[in-house]
Amino acid sequence: MPQPAAERLPPVERALWWLLLAAAAAATVLFVGVAGSRIGYPFELEWMEGAIVDHAGRVADGLPLYCAPGPEHVPFLYAPLVFWLGGALMALGVDGFLALRLVAAGTSLAAALLIGHWVRRETGRVVPGLVGTGLFLAGYGWVAWWYDLARNDGPFVLAMLGAGYLLRHGGRRGPLLAALLGTLAFLAKQSALMWLPALVMGALCQDWRGGLRFAVALALGVGSSVLALHLASDGWSTFFVFEMPRYHGWHGERKFAFWVEDLRPMLPLVALGVLGFVARARAGEARPALLLAAFGCGGLLTSWASRLHVGGYDNVLLYGLAAGCVLGAAVQAGLGARWRWLVPVVLLVEFGWLAALAWQRWQHEPPLPGAAHRQAHTELAAFVQAQDGPVWIPAHGGLTRRLGKGSGAHGQAIFDLLQALPKNQDGLDLTALQDRSRLGHLPPRVVAAITGFVDRTDAALRERRFAAVVVDEVGAHAFAPLFAQGLVGADGVFGTDDDPYVRQPQPLLRDPTAIRPLSGYEVHTPHVWQRR
């Protein structure tokens, strides 16, 4: 239902939209400025970035992503699309960090532009569309400067937005094209399986024939993808993408805290979304209103469920934010002139809230790396380069491969694999690896994967396969106890003459804490286990 042209708006309302345009422009400048300043930074900004690069490097090198875990590689519990995209760019000669950040920044910017286009289609106005684009970019600081990091959220959000848009405005071919994008969303992140059912329900409410075509095509697309990955990886893709996440815990306190804490900055958008649904339904547009509501609810529920999962960081909030930007900026499509002024007022509140959160984040977690951060990584790189063989650094990926020193399993991937172990008050009960009868309650493949990984790693260390192992005192300190037999031999006693590795007493870096990542899990103060 297109609205009257912008020049017919009352002067006060027009002024409010001009203020929103200015806020949107400022948010866009901030995103472009920060992302452009750090997109080519040659070291990790977030603690898993380097490991994502290592995974994409396996694609570029023709190695399998999903395979039996070992010291050189433990697969992440992620679907493969971002690794495929990054690996394709790396195969063309693009540096790993740059390749993955180009994918992330490009898809995030495309998502912002798609939000704006969708809002313009809903409202018949260009200005609300521009505001919608800027509103999504204004969330950059709130979600921990995540839009351009080498992670898989950008492709996922873009694909989900595309699926929703095509169901709403794609015409006769829309359901089939939406199913294709829904399949890509799943291949980007299996969290899509929490959002897509809501989208199916919305599509059925809007047009049951189109919704049925969408549901069937989506089931075929996702199902065939799962089957193809399963067969190509001898079942390891199913193991890591579906089976192992079942053993991860849940943050029970987030069940309610999400709705009263995490959701708080999105409340203006939620309020506008509810208002828009009611207005459209009263205007005789209940079917499209139900589709939009399903899309928005699906995004929020996906953020909630992801936040509940152990490891759910601030980045998962951007799923609900993306959906909220569509619904919030497009709400005036169903409003009469009497209430239309309320939309820019609430959107200004939303912009102000996100700006305040971005400023607060900048004070505590600035997005741009300083000289000390670069120097620490440069010193680590110099150490790696000087070694006479492969180097394993569980907490800092992406570096050894670039320097031709092999690659090793990342600490997060190891932690994810070991989540099936029994727990005690201190966390994982590693003693179960010595008394393996305590693992009898687990499926055989889980036991084989965990014990096989530990045994292969111990063997690699006993054989001195790595010239050095770099372990961070903070964040990765459990590595040495886990692999004590490999590091110091079968006697398990540190400091004997036959130890395969010797811990070096001197610090590796002049400023050991400077290597901590700007976002994510905190790891720093590395020391070296040198091959004897």
Order of alpha helices (4+ residues) and beta strands (2+ residues): alpha-alpha-alpha-alpha-alpha-alpha-alpha-alpha-alpha-alpha-alpha-alpha-alpha-alpha-alpha-alpha-beta-alpha-alpha-beta-beta-alpha-beta-alpha-alpha-beta-beta
